[in-house]
Amino acid sequence: MWDHSSFSKNRDRLLDGDIAAKFLAAVLAQPRVKRLLSSEHFSVDGTLIEAWASMKSFKPKGPGGDDAGGGDDRRDGSRNAAADFKGEKRANATHASTTDSDAMLYRKGPGMEARLCFIGHGLMENRSGLIVGTRLTRVSGHAERLAALDLIAPHGDRPRAVTLGADKGYDAKDFVMELRELNVRAPIAQNSSGRRSAIDRRTTRHRGYALSQRVRKRIEEAFGWIKTIAGQARTRLRGVERVRWSFTLAAAAYNLIRLPKLIEAAP
């Protein structure tokens, strides 16, 4: 009989068996669920998952890293002494978290605070707005596009092209070319801020482009539920594998919450 401690005792077994991904796939494979899903139109996006590590743990790599840098001053004898990072240059190339070595420093946009985090990626089908695939990676400038290619590749292996909507962060020439090689059309939001967009009139002239751009924003509803109700805004686990497992399980739970009403409303 399982009790409150059984999950913790069996966590490694659940991770090794990739149970979260299999659970998500099993939910989507149910006959009453499959008929709710689109097999042609998808949207992708990423969201930051804050790591279970403080900025004080982000210290210089190499010998003495635990004691050097970071403005950490323990002369007051406390376990959690004040730290002052003002004027100190810290980057992923030279520093690492001593609490979670997989967590990396990332700034979401100009003027925003840099945090130790991961990136959770979701693939949504556009008919019912259900999450059909997830990834969780370390942060990097290309992580979202690489994860998107990995998520959509299995769906592009068919005679008829599928579509993948995304925000302007995915508007990159190489990414669009790779999508076309996978038999995937890219109704991606144009990013023309001081540059030439990779999305031209061949894509934007179709009525489906505007529709895809409107529908793709529904993935934010899923991320909002996953981060607030499912508690993934800041993970309580350490290591990319465990955080990935938790994120995928939360995505499966989001689908389960929405399915009763979707099934009831289906003709």
DAQUIRA-V715236 format. One record per backbone hydrogen bond with DSSP energy under -0.5 kcal/mol. NH is the residue of the N-H (numbers start at 0). CO is the residue of the C=O. If there is no record, write none. Layout:
nh:NH co:CO
nh:NH co:CO
//
This chain:
nh:5 co:2
nh:6 co:2
nh:8 co:4
nh:9 co:5
nh:10 co:7
nh:13 co:9
nh:14 co:10
nh:15 co:11
nh:16 co:12
nh:17 co:14
nh:18 co:13
nh:21 co:17
nh:22 co:18
nh:23 co:19
nh:24 co:20
nh:25 co:21
nh:26 co:22
nh:27 co:23
nh:28 co:24
nh:29 co:26
nh:32 co:29
nh:33 co:29
nh:34 co:30
nh:35 co:32
nh:36 co:33
nh:41 co:162
nh:42 co:123
nh:43 co:164
nh:44 co:121
nh:46 co:119
nh:48 co:117
nh:49 co:47
nh:49 co:232
nh:50 co:115
nh:51 co:236
nh:52 co:50
nh:56 co:53
nh:57 co:54
nh:58 co:56
nh:58 co:95
nh:60 co:93
nh:64 co:61
nh:66 co:63
nh:67 co:63
nh:71 co:68
nh:72 co:70
nh:72 co:81
nh:73 co:71
nh:76 co:73
nh:83 co:70
nh:87 co:84
nh:89 co:87
nh:93 co:90
nh:94 co:90
nh:95 co:58
nh:96 co:102
nh:97 co:56
nh:102 co:99
nh:103 co:116
nh:105 co:114
nh:111 co:108
nh:114 co:105
nh:116 co:103
nh:116 co:114
nh:117 co:48
nh:118 co:136
nh:119 co:46
nh:119 co:117
nh:120 co:134
nh:121 co:44
nh:122 co:132
nh:123 co:42
nh:123 co:121
nh:124 co:129
nh:125 co:40
nh:128 co:124
nh:131 co:122
nh:131 co:129
nh:132 co:122
nh:134 co:120
nh:136 co:118
nh:138 co:116
nh:142 co:139
nh:145 co:141
nh:146 co:142
nh:147 co:143
nh:148 co:144
nh:149 co:145
nh:150 co:146
nh:151 co:147
nh:152 co:148
nh:153 co:149
nh:154 co:151
nh:155 co:151
nh:155 co:152
nh:156 co:152
nh:157 co:155
nh:161 co:182
nh:162 co:39
nh:163 co:184
nh:164 co:41
nh:165 co:186
nh:169 co:166
nh:170 co:167
nh:171 co:169
nh:175 co:171
nh:176 co:172
nh:177 co:173
nh:178 co:174
nh:179 co:175
nh:180 co:176
nh:181 co:177
nh:181 co:178
nh:182 co:179
nh:183 co:178
nh:184 co:161
nh:186 co:184
nh:187 co:185
nh:188 co:165
nh:191 co:189
nh:193 co:191
nh:196 co:194
nh:199 co:197
nh:202 co:199
nh:203 co:199
nh:204 co:200
nh:205 co:202
nh:208 co:205
nh:209 co:205
nh:210 co:206
nh:211 co:207
nh:212 co:208
nh:213 co:209
nh:214 co:210
nh:215 co:211
nh:216 co:213
nh:217 co:214
nh:218 co:215
nh:219 co:216
nh:220 co:217
nh:221 co:217
nh:222 co:218
nh:223 co:219
nh:224 co:220
nh:225 co:221
nh:226 co:222
nh:227 co:223
nh:228 co:224
nh:229 co:224
nh:231 co:225
nh:232 co:226
nh:234 co:49
nh:242 co:238
nh:243 co:239
nh:244 co:240
nh:245 co:241
nh:246 co:242
nh:247 co:243
nh:248 co:244
nh:249 co:245
nh:250 co:246
nh:251 co:247
nh:252 co:248
nh:253 co:249
nh:254 co:250
nh:255 co:251
nh:256 co:252
nh:257 co:253
nh:258 co:254
nh:259 co:255
nh:261 co:257
nh:262 co:258
nh:263 co:259
nh:264 co:260
nh:265 co:261
//
